[in-house]
Amino acid sequence: MNRHQRETRRNDMKGKDMWQFWVYSGLGIICFFIPLKLGDNETILVDHAHLGFRALMGEAMPYLALAMILVGALLPLKRKDFQKSVTDAILVIFKILGAIIGVMYVFKLGPAILFKESYGPFLFDKLMMPLSVLIPIGAVALSLLVGYGLLEFIGVLMQPIMRPIFKTPGKSAIDAVASFVGSYSLGLLITNRVYKDGMYNKKEAVIIATGFSTVSATFMVIVARTLDLMSHWNLYFWLCLIITFTVTAISAHLPPISRESEAYYDGQQGEQEEAVEGSRFVAAWQEAKKQSHQSLPLVKNIWVNMKDGLEMTIAILPSILSIGFIGLLLADYTPVIDWLSYIFYPVVYLFPISDQALLAKASAISIIEMFLPSLIAAQAALEVRFVVAITSVSAIIFFSALVPCILATEIKIPVWKLAAIWFIRVVLTLLITIPISLLIF
């Protein structure tokens, strides 16, 4: 692009109104971060919408959730996902098992254990039904946050922080924010694409994939609701964000990540980061303007995001139901999780927090599925629930969804390395979060 074209484009952008940035981004912030009291409930707008929809559906709600579970189990069979890899084949089995458990629970069939309060009723009523509604509704609200320049604005402003603290380029801030306000799958898609384009080296891609690809704000609402923390939503959300990225910053400087190769994908030379000239705020504003002016119309943006939200919902519901059920069986009827929890005893027993063995167990089970810690700690003391809520998000690595997503990318992180990173992240999160929780509560 020559100088005349750049000037023309800049003047064109100046002449356009930025109302979309202010209005849509502002509405997105309100949807996710401003608690409002409607009736007896004081919570964020996304949660109000989810509760309103479920009330509207009434007794049909379990059947809607079951329909989504069945679609999520049958679709991989139609696509023959089981032929792609061993991991995909195992996930297909878990999804089919999830559909069977869902049918048995809704139609009151099967063994008595399925109907025990902490099994079927908890998994289906407290997890499947909220997830089936909250993720698509959250995706609609996310279209306001991620489509009109707010991400790009934050990304440019964060550039001076990313390299010295996280050892990643400034543009990786967009991955981080995209994961937190979107989803880990969205963050991983961005990371994989940018890595293949030669803009991240292998070490940077590993840091971003294992440190920034955390669950979204929508999923955090589910965790907060399960652990009865919605009255502390803003405290939980912002502390979770700060602690998660603090842990990422520390773990980036520790093995095994610090020993990762700095080679670029497929022998590429790599791309040097552009320095911002002049005011960083002005540069951030220019990027926001550029995105806002090339954004999709609101209705189309909402449709694209809602479609993505529905696809994600049907993909995760059956596997979460089956892995959650098996995880609870392992926790209640076998010593496996108890044995694994011993690795966290030296950390947990450093602090005078209640339910120490339960906290260690919740931390250990997070490697199976990020919702399981919430399930086993739902009746614990407030300070324990708060630690569990943050740890389940900050751990990032879990085998029911994120690990298969990472293995499907070109970044190629071995499973043993993912397990080592998970352990380091959980230990660091506990060391930071337990003292904070004891001070607050």
N, C-alpha and C positions, 0 to 999 in steps of 0.2 A: 504494500500500500504506500503510494507516494505522499509527499507532504500535503499537496492540495487535497487529496482524498481524505487524509487524516483531519485536516482543518474542517472540511465539509461535514465529516461525520461528527466531529466534536461540536460544531455549531448546531447540527441537527439534534444531537442529544441535549444540548443546552435548551433548545426550543421546546422540548417535550416536557410535559408535566410529570412529576414524580409522585403523583397521588397514589399509584398502585403500591409503591414501596411503603409509604406512610400508612395507608389504610389497611392493606392486606397483611403487612408485617405486624402492624399494631393489633389487628384482630387475632392473628396467630398467637401473639404474646398473651393477649387476654384469654384466649382459649386454653392455654397451657399453664399460665403462671399466676393468674389472678383468681383467688378463691372467692366465690360468690355464694350467698345464702339464698336458697330457693326452698321454701317450705321448711322442713326440719333439717335439711342437709346443707352443710357448708363445705363446698368442694369446688374444684376447677370446672370450667364450662364443659370440657370434653366428658368429664365424669357425669355431670348432670344430664347431658345428651344421652349417654349410655344408659343411665338409670331410667330416663324417660322412655326410651325405646323398649327396654325390657318390660316396663310397666304396661306399655301399649300392647306388647305381644302376649302378655298374660300367660295362660297355661300352654300356649303354643311354643313358648320359648325353648323348652327342652328339645322339641322336635326340630326346630330351626338349627340349634347347635348340633344335634345328631346328623341332620342332613349335610351340614358342612364337614363333619367328621367323615361321613361316608364318601362324599365327593373327594376329600383329601386322601382317602385310602384307595379308592378305585382309579383315580387319575394316574398315579404312578404305574399301576398295572396295565392300563391302556397304552401308556407311553413306553412300556417295557423298560422302566428305569432299572429294574433288577439285573439287566444285562450290561449296564454301564460299568459297574465295579462291585467289589465285595461290600464296600461301605454302603453303596446305594441299595444293594440287595438286602442287607441287614435292616436298613431304614424302612424299606418296603414291608418287611416282616413286622416291624414295630407298628407301622401304620395300620396294617391289617388287624393286628392284635388290638390296637386302639379302637378300631371300628367295632370289633366283636364285643369289647368291654362296654362301649357306648350303647350298643343295641341291647345288651343284657341289662344294663342299668335302667335305661329309659322304659323298657318293657317288663321290668321286674322279673328277670330270669336269672338263673345262676346261683352260685354259692352265697351263703350268708355273709361271708367276709366282705363281699362287694358292697353290701348295704350298711356296713358299720359306719358310724358318723365320720370317722377320720379317713375313710376310703372313698367309696362311690359318691356319697353326698358332698364331701369336701372337694374332691377332684372335679366332679361334673357341675355341681351347683355353684361352687365358689370359684372355679377356674375356667371350665369349658364355656359356660354360659356368658360370663363377663368377657372373656377373650373373643368369643364369636361376634360380639357387638362392638367392643371397645377398640379393637384394632382397625376395622374399617372406618368407624367414626373418627378415630384418631388420625387416620390417613387423610381424611377430608380436611381436618384442621391443619395437618402438616403441609398441605398444598399452599396454605397461606404463608407459612414460615419459610419454606424452602424455594419458592418459585419467583420471588420478586426482588431479590437483591440483598436480603439480610445476611444470607450465608457468605456471599462474596465480600460484603462490607466487613464482617467479623474476620474473615480469612486474611485480608490485607492488614488489618490492625494487629493481628496476632503474629505476623511474620517475625518480628524481632524476638519473640518469646520461643518459637518452635525450635530453631537450630541450637541455641545454647542449652536449653532445658531438655528437649526431647530428642535431639540429634536427628531431626527430620526437617525437610524444607517447609517454608512458610505455607505453601499451598496445602499441606497436610492438615492444617487447621480446619479446612473445609470437610475433610474426611471425618474428623473428630466431631464437629458440630452436626454433620449429616447423620452420623450414627446416633448421637444423643437425641436429636429431634426427629430422626427418621427411623432407621433400624440398622442393625449390624449387617444385614444383607446388602442394604444400600451402600453403607460404608465400604464393605468388601468389594462390591462391584466397582466403585470409584477407585479403590486402591489397586485392584487387579489391572484395571484399564490403564491407569497412570504408570504402574510398574512396567507393563508390556510396552508402553510408549517411550520408555527410557527416561522417565522423569523422576523415578525413585530407584535407588540401588536395592540389592537384596536385603541388607540390614535395615534400611529405612522401611521397606515394605513389611518386614517381619514386625518391627516396632509398631507400625500403624495397624496391621492386621490383628495383632494380639493385645494392643494397648488402647486403641481408639474404637475398635468395632464392638462397642458395648451395646446392651439392649437400649431400646428407645424410651423416651419419656412416657409413651403409651404403656409399655410393659411395666415401667416403674409405678404407674398408677395401680396396676394389678397387684404388684408386690405390696404397695402401701395399703391398699384395701384389705388384702389378705391378712396383713399384720396389724390392722387397725391403726394405721399411722396417718390417715388423711388429714387429721386435725393438725398434724405437723408437716404438711406437704412441702411447703416452701423451704423449711429448714432441711428436710430430708433431701429434696431434689438438689439444692445448691451444695450442701455438704457432700452428697454423693458424687456430684460432678467434680468438685475440688479434690476429694480423696482419690477418686478413680484416676484422674490425670496426674496427681502427685505420685501415685504408685507406678504409673506408666513412666514418669520421668526417672524414678529411681531404678526400676527394673531395666530400663534402656542402657544403664551404665553397668549392669551386672551380667555375668554369664548366665545362660547360654547366649543371650542376645548380643552382648558386647563382643563376642567372638564370631559373630555372623559375617559372612562374606560381603564385601562392598562392591562386588561385580554387578554390572547391569544385565538386564534380561537379554538373552540371545546375543551376547557379545557387543551390545550397543555401547556407544561412547558416553552416553548420559547427557543430561541437559543441565546447564548451569542456571542457578536461580537469578532472576532479574532483580537488580537493586531498585528500590523505590527512590525516585528523584523528587526532591522538594518535600512538601507536607505529606505525611503518611495518611492523615485524615482525608485530604483532598484525593489522594490516589484511591483510597477505600471507597470514597463517594463516587468516583469515576467508574469503578468496577460495579458498584451497586446500580448505577445508572445504566451501564451497558447491559447487565442482566435484566433489569426491570423493563427496558425497552425491547428486549428480544424474547420476553417471557410469553408463555402460552396464554390465551384468553382464560379467564377464571373458570368458566364452566368446563373447558377442555382439560385444564390443569387438575381440577377436582376429579374429573372422570378418570384420568390417568392414575392419580394417586389412590383413588378408591379401588380401582381395578388391581393395583399392586397390593393394597391392603387386604383385599379379598383373597388374592392368590397366596399371600403369606399366611393368612388365617387358616385356609384349608390345608396348607402344607404342614403347619406345625401342630394343629389340634390333635390329630390322631396319635402322633408320636409322643407328644407331651402326656396324653392320657395314659398310654401304655407304659412309657418309661417312668412316669410318676407313680403308677400303680406298683410296678416292679420295685421301684426305689423305696416305696413305703413298706413293701413286704420285706425287702432286705434290711431296712432300718428296724422293723419291729420283730422280725422272726429269725434273723441271722446275725452273727457277730461281725459280719464283713465291714459294715460302716463304722461300728465301734472300734474295730481294729485300726481302720484307716484314720479314725479321729484322734488316735494317740499321737500322731505326728504333730498335732496342734496343741496338745496339752502343755508343753513347755511355754508356749506363748500365752494361752488363755489363763493359765494359773499364775502368771505374773501379776494379775490385776484382781482386786477384790470385787469382781462382778458376780452376780448370782447366776445360777444355772450354768456353771462352767462346763460340765460334761456335755450338756445339751448344745451349748454354743460350739464346742469342738466338733460335735457330731454334725450340726448344721453346716459348718464350714467344710467338712469332709465330703458331705453329700452333694455339695454345689458342683462337683466335677461331672456328675451324672446329668443334672438338669437344674437350671438356675432357679426354678420355682420350688424345688423340693425343700431347700432350707426354710422357706416361708411356711410350708406345710407342717414341718415338724416343730417349728418354733412359735406357732400361732397363739399358744396359751402361755408363753414365757413372760417374764417381767419386761416392762417397757424398755429399759436400757438394753436388754438382750435382743428384743425385737428390732430395735433401731440398728444395732450392730449387724444383725443378720440381714436386714434389708439392704444395707450398704455393701456388705461383703458379697452377697449373691450377685450384685451388679458389677462391683469392682473386680471380682474374680475373672470375669469375661469368658474364660474358656469353659465350655460345657459340651458334653458328648451328644446330647440329643439333637442339637441343631447347629451350633457355631462350628464345631470341629469338622463335620461333613462339608459345611460351606467353605471353610479354609482349605480343606483338602481338594476341593473342586477348582480352586484357583491355580494359577501358574506359579504362585509363590513357593509352593512345595515345602511346607514345614513338617518335619517328621512328627509322628504322634508322641514319641518319648519327649521331644523338645516342648511340645504343647503342654504335656503333663508337668514338666519341670517349671515352665512359665506360670502355669496355674498355681502350683505350690508356692512359688515366690510371691505372687500377687496376693494370695490369701494371707500369708504370714505378714506381709507389709500392711495390708488393709486392717488386720486385727490389731497390730501394734499402734496404728494411727487412730483407729476408730474407737476402740474400747475406752481409752482415757477421755476422749471427747464426749462419748456417750455418758460416762460416769459424771463428768463435770456438768453436763446439761440436765440430766435427769436425776 
